[in-house]
Each structure stands twice: as structure tokens, then as C-alpha cells.
Amino acid sequence: MDWTLEVVLLPVADIDRAITFYRDGVGFRLDHRTATEQMDIAQLTPPGSGCSIVVGDLPAHREMVPGSLRGLQLVVPDARAAREELLSRGVAAGEITVVDERDGGTLFGFSDPDGNTWVVQQLRARAEQPLIPRPAPGP
């Protein structure tokens, strides 16, 4: 049986600010924004990912302190290019650190406006072997 992680609740203080940061700054796709009398949430997904983040005011969100998640991890085939992309979009990204010369040992980090922290890990193999297969190019 497969058990897939598909959503992580991310505690933020301001939903609109979080949407702007993750969509426009980091480049996540805004899947939906749902506002009802009971809730206001937004789901955003990194390109190529099967796991999304949800920001908002669900009961579980209300139990977490905005900015309290640490070390959420993204994986890219080229850390330097990913860092430059974030910087070009106005996201403050940390310096690249190489903790191991083998694939997977190159990292950098960034934080969202609330202080939730992210680690970006380089796995060059993802360029040829993405976790989620890309559709074949159309005619």
C-alpha cells in the first residue's frame, strides 16, 4: 500500500501575504483559495511536486504559531539556478553550502515572511528522474 504525503499545513499570520510570497516569490502554483463562513484557506503546490502547502485558518492552523515550522525541504536539480531564481523574484535566500560533494550534499535555505524555514537540496538526478513523471511533449 502506498502512503503519500500530499498536504502540509503551514502556519502563517496573513493568508494574502503568504499567497503572494509563495506564488509570486517562490513560484508555487495557487491551486485554489476557498473562503466560507467556516474557513479561509489556500492550497499552493511547488512545480513538479505531489505535495502542497495549505495556509489559512483551519482548526489545526489555529493550534500552531505562525512561523513555527522549521526545515521544510524542497529538492531541485540545480541549487545555484534555484537560488538565483528566488533572488530574482525578491526572495532572500541564504548562501549555498556544500556539506558533501556527492549528489544531495548541496543546500541553501530561505524563510517566509512569518519565519517558517525551508531547505533547498540539490539532487541532480531529479533533472532526468523526477519523482512525478512529466507528461510527454505534445505534437
C-alpha positions in Angstrom: 0.0 0.0 0.0 1.3 3.5 -0.9 1.1 6.2 1.7 1.6 9.5 0.0 2.3 12.8 1.7 0.2 15.3 -0.2 -0.5 18.3 2.1 1.4 20.1 4.8 -0.4 22.8 6.9 1.8 25.8 7.1 1.0 28.3 9.9 1.0 31.9 8.8 -0.3 35.2 10.2 -1.6 36.6 6.9 -3.1 34.4 4.2 -2.9 37.0 1.4 0.7 37.8 2.2 1.6 34.1 2.2 -0.2 33.6 -1.1 1.8 36.5 -2.6 5.1 35.2 -1.2 4.7 31.6 -2.2 3.0 32.2 -5.6 4.9 35.3 -6.8 8.2 34.9 -4.9 8.8 31.2 -4.7 6.9 30.2 -7.8 4.3 27.8 -6.3 1.1 27.3 -8.2 -2.0 28.6 -6.4 -4.3 25.6 -6.7 -7.3 27.2 -5.0 -8.4 29.7 -2.5 -11.5 28.7 -0.5 -13.3 31.2 1.7 -16.5 30.3 3.5 -18.1 31.2 6.8 -16.2 28.3 8.4 -12.7 28.7 6.9 -10.4 30.7 4.6 -7.6 28.6 3.1 -5.3 28.5 0.1 -3.5 25.5 -1.3 -0.3 26.1 -3.2 1.9 23.5 -4.9 5.6 23.7 -5.9 6.2 22.9 -9.6 6.7 19.2 -10.1 5.6 18.3 -6.6 3.0 15.9 -5.4 2.8 17.6 -2.0 1.1 21.0 -1.4 1.1 23.5 1.4 -2.2 24.8 2.8 -2.2 28.2 4.5 -5.3 29.5 6.3 -7.4 29.2 9.4 -8.4 25.6 9.8 -8.7 24.4 13.4 -5.2 22.8 13.1 -3.7 26.0 11.8 -5.1 27.9 14.9 -3.2 25.4 17.1 0.2 26.3 15.6 2.2 29.5 16.0 2.7 31.4 12.7 6.3 30.8 11.6 6.9 27.8 13.8 7.7 25.2 11.1 11.4 24.6 10.5 13.3 22.8 7.8 10.6 22.1 5.3 12.6 20.7 2.4 12.4 21.3 -1.4 14.5 19.4 -3.9 15.8 20.8 -7.1 18.2 19.6 -9.8 20.3 22.8 -9.7 20.7 24.6 -6.4 22.6 27.6 -7.9 19.9 28.2 -10.5 17.1 27.8 -8.0 18.8 30.3 -5.6 19.2 32.8 -8.5 15.6 32.3 -9.4 14.4 33.1 -5.9 16.7 36.1 -5.6 15.4 37.5 -9.0 11.9 37.3 -7.5 12.9 39.2 -4.4 13.2 36.2 -2.0 16.1 36.5 0.4 17.9 33.2 0.0 20.9 32.0 2.1 24.3 31.2 0.7 24.9 27.8 -0.8 26.5 25.3 1.5 28.2 22.1 0.3 28.2 19.6 3.1 29.1 16.7 0.9 30.4 16.6 -2.7 28.1 13.7 -3.5 24.7 14.5 -5.0 22.3 15.7 -2.3 25.0 17.5 -0.3 24.5 21.0 -1.7 21.9 23.1 0.1 20.7 26.6 0.8 17.8 28.0 2.8 15.1 30.7 2.9 12.3 31.8 5.2 8.8 33.1 4.5 7.6 36.4 5.9 6.4 34.6 9.1 9.6 32.8 9.8 8.8 29.3 8.6 12.1 28.0 7.2 12.9 26.0 4.1 15.9 24.0 3.0 16.5 23.6 -0.7 18.6 20.5 -1.5 20.2 19.8 -4.9 19.7 16.3 -6.3 21.0 16.5 -9.9 19.3 13.2 -10.6 15.9 14.9 -10.5 16.6 16.5 -13.9 16.4 13.1 -15.5 14.4 11.2 -12.9 11.6 13.4 -11.4 9.6 11.8 -8.7 6.4 12.6 -10.6 6.7 11.7 -14.3 6.3 14.7 -16.6 3.8 14.2 -19.5 5.4 13.7 -22.9 5.6 16.8 -25.1 2.6 17.1 -27.3 2.7 17.2 -31.1 
